[in-house]
């Protein structure tokens, strides 16, 4: 198959591209950097600029599936300006893709959009699955709703739409995990707040394998891209410390301290999302890293 990826140079995009190429798929990618256009690492690049509404229509040639990963990193201080960028980077890019598919002849059958777990209510005990209609009223929850609405528009074009609500992605190459590891390595590791908040996580190898699984099985609808065994923030911190053979000497870090340091973005550290992975498992996916200790051991051998 030929697969068009947005956000191909990001943490997830790079890993997914490598997997798809290993499976002998053809990969097209969209980039805002004209210097990256052309064939690189076995992929073919095309220029786009969602802010200006520009896109090379040739990117659709022969494409069967679109994987839409593009979006501004939420792990930045949330100024009003950056909040707008978080929203627009997801909505404008989605609209640009929609108009391209609508206006130009193509053979696209499916679009898979990244999404987030922030749409779900906060929970320590209740386990939420994809049938949950309740949601929290927060900035990130509203971002996810708009993000998914942009993806759902493709249904009117006859495409199968799949949305992967992704938990905390564990990778040693970027994202949240290296930031958790740094203070623990230095002997300053500690749980956040009560430490009881539930972390719905996923090893990056499982995440990209789920994208591949969704493509190969032409799945549609919403799926939680999280490992089947969630952990508390305190448990996660302990597992990392044990793997690195470092003690945890400090008391838990109060919420107000991180609010002073990070502002509204500190929400990410204290949010508790307890989610089910049963739907993707019932669809036939088998996790490589269902347990947190094995996931951390794989990433920090």
PyMOL commands that set and color helices and strands:
alter all, ss='L'
color gray80, all
select helices_A, chain A and resi 11-22+34-36+57-60+80-103+117-119+139-157+176-185+204-216+233-244+255-270+278-282+292-299
alter helices_A, ss='H'
color red, helices_A
select strands_A, chain A and resi 2-6+26-31+38-40+43-49+54-55+65-68+110-116+160-166+168-170+198-199+201-203+221-225+231-232
alter strands_A, ss='S'
color yellow, strands_A
deselect
rebuild
show_as cartoon
